[in-house]
Amino acid sequence: MRAVERLTPRMARIRFGGEALAGFPDEEPGEILTLIWPAEGADEPVLPRNGWRFAPGTPEQHWRNYTIRDYADGADPTLTIDFVLHGDHGTASAWATRARAGATVGFAGPRIHFYAEPDADWTLLCGDETALPSIGATLERLPAGHRVVAFVEVADAGERLALATRCDLELTWIHRDGEPAGRCRRLHDAVTAATLPAGRPKVWIAGESLAVRDLREHLRDERGLPIGLLQAIGYWKHRTTPRDIE
Ligand SMILES: Cc1cc2nc3c(=O)[nH]c(=O)nc-3n(C[C@H](O)[C@H](O)[C@H](O)COP(=O)(O)OP(=O)(O)OC[C@H]3O[C@@H](n4cnc5c(N)ncnc54)[C@H](O)[C@@H]3O)c2cc1C
């Protein structure tokens, strides 16, 4: 880990370096990595081998998926990840809150995450702050003039980020303003109330699993969008969300 910057009170931008990052494929925006933290009491993470297998007796590693917000190859490759700081009850969040230059994290990946829809007339991007790194990376990559409608839910106005894009962007920020993350309906209400453009969209939704499922069902059942155009991914689960909800 090279450097950490607080983008907002609840978002830390962390830059990683090192030889292991050289030559990443960089095909689609917001590719993802699985980050792996050392087990309790250990200094270094143990990386999986042969796909995702750990040697017998390996202590349990904490791993979570994160989005590549930015990647620069070259003599000194640098990879940027934006971490939502949601409190000390999550290992990744607690680590990112206190991270200092020199700390080591393991990784597996990268993997493509956003599937472009070349024939899309426009793009719909929806999510909470965990989706914001991917939405930011996607907005930087979509072609100039492409129409994008985006809905982003954050804790409050202090969590908004400036998003650079050449797209024709219509962005709505939704503030929870004290309502709990993962149980707030304001993103859902904003999307269901919106007048969306006509034509064939590419849709990308990410955030709390139940909230994502409800939005996907709204877009499929009430807006009549074909399921094949909807890419909807649960990024985290509220403690009351049933485990079988993806
Ligand atoms: C493909 C993919 C890409 C992702 N990219 C990013 C990214 O770029 N940046 C990012 O910050 N997150 C990202 N996430 C989400 C992140 O992996 C989860 O939030 C993860 O659960 C955090 O791990 P943790 O160790 O902090 O907490 P966990 O051990 O997973 O959870 C501990 C507790 O914290 C709660 N919790 C977890 N996440 C949140 C949250 N965001 N807000 C409130 N409560 C929470 C859980 O409900 C649980 O009760 C991504 C997830 C996926 C699947």
The ligand as an ORCA input file, in Angstrom:
! r2SCAN-3c Opt
* xyz 0 1
  C     -18.038     -7.133     -7.160
  C     -17.984     -6.258     -5.929
  C     -17.295     -5.044     -5.958
  C     -17.262     -4.221     -4.822
  N     -16.567     -3.037     -4.863
  C     -16.487     -2.253     -3.745
  C     -15.709     -1.047     -3.732
  O     -15.052     -0.677     -4.720
  N     -15.684     -0.305     -2.581
  C     -16.382     -0.689     -1.447
  O     -16.310      0.011     -0.437
  N     -17.111     -1.833     -1.430
  C     -17.160     -2.622     -2.534
  N     -17.872     -3.791     -2.511
  C     -18.623     -4.124     -1.271
  C     -17.732     -4.742     -0.181
  O     -17.105     -5.916     -0.673
  C     -18.656     -5.081      1.014
  O     -19.205     -3.904      1.565
  C     -17.956     -5.914      2.090
  O     -18.959     -6.579      2.815
  C     -17.094     -5.116      3.047
  O     -16.418     -6.040      3.873
  P     -16.136     -5.810      5.429
  O     -15.065     -6.771      5.830
  O     -15.885     -4.346      5.691
  O     -17.507     -6.161      6.142
  P     -18.246     -7.636      6.272
  O     -17.431     -8.526      7.143
  O     -18.552     -8.121      4.931
  O     -19.578     -7.225      7.021
  C     -19.608     -6.851      8.404
  C     -20.930     -6.104      8.648
  O     -20.886     -4.872      7.925
  C     -22.066     -4.715      7.145
  N     -21.657     -4.039      5.885
  C     -20.880     -4.523      4.885
  N     -20.729     -3.594      3.933
  C     -21.438     -2.508      4.335
  C     -21.672     -1.225      3.760
  N     -21.136     -0.855      2.595
  N     -22.433     -0.347      4.455
  C     -22.979     -0.686      5.646
  N     -22.792     -1.888      6.242
  C     -22.030     -2.786      5.591
  C     -22.579     -6.150      6.914
  O     -23.975     -6.130      6.766
  C     -22.168     -6.854      8.179
  O     -23.177     -6.683      9.174
  C     -17.919     -4.635     -3.628
  C     -18.588     -5.864     -3.595
  C     -18.626     -6.667     -4.735
  C     -19.349     -7.999     -4.675
*
